[in-house]
Amino acid sequence: SLKNRDKIIRINFLSALLNEAYSYFHQILTASMLGIRLYTIPFCRDIKLDENSMATMRNAIDCCREEGGVVLVAPEHRLSLELNCKELFYQDRCVATDLYNFINMPQWYDILDECDELLRHNYQLIYAMGAPSLLPQGPHRWRAIQTVFLALALDNKIKDCLCKNTEACTFAKDTLPMEWPSIHFFEGSHLVDMLDDLIPMIARAIINDPPHELSWMYGHVLSDDILQAISDKQTFPSSLQSLPKNYQDDVLALRGFLAGDVLRHCLLKRHRVHYGVA
């Protein structure tokens, strides 16, 4: 019962549905004879908690319980509260303890909407802690993926390979000027067969016509060994150990994207399903 003073009804909605749910329940529960008030806890990391703000949250939830109200939350609001509790442990243990008791009150009675999505194992929120540090060989990695996609977008042999293998991928060949083509791989034996031809083709296109940042590869005396290193994950010619450190980093970055299947992993993802705005 919504009027049970021993429990606080907390309904969990996906963030995309929270505003719509609030409007619907406001019409049905609040703006009606029931007169049930709605509460939200739109918490994020930018909110700095102290004793006063904790008292405000507790008072609001106590009013909700006394009035028989309902709390509407999105999963990132709850997760952010829980992570903030861990972060506060290193800054203000008194507030952290108060927040921990607030989060774990036995009075919470949770109702999950779209529980298959809310309980999905990869639905998580991460707080970065500590000072930021540079990604190891970051510029080489960024340059490598830009080079790979330049080859995918501009090399005619590669585009023909993608276009004819319709059972392994989709490729939007006709795009607007300065627009990247849309590429999506399909898991299966057809993709394996296509990649056996495509990966060496991309590697060869990069070495034969590298961008300015990788111009050292063009006509290099070890170009055959470089080609083998970035297209075949089973071998890494020992002759490449003689390359300068920054050249080795370029080769290893390309090797990861091509021979290491990072490119394949990324292009198996579906836009607006695994990434992008839904």
Secondary structure, 3 states (H helix, E strand, C coil): CCCCCCCEEEEECCHHHHHHHHHHHHHHHHCCCCCCCEEECCCCCCCCCCHHHHHHHHHHHHHHHHHCCEEEECHHHHHHHHHHHHHHCCCCHHHHHHHHHHHCCCCEEEEECCHHHHCCCCCCCCCCCCCCCCCCCHHHHHHHHHHHHHHHHHCHHHHHHHHHCCCCEEECCCCCCCCCCCEEECCCHHHHHHHHHHHHHHHHHHHHCCCHHHHHHCCCCCHHHHHHHHHCCCCCCHHHHHCCHHHHHHHHHHHHHCCCCHHHHHHCCCECCCECCC
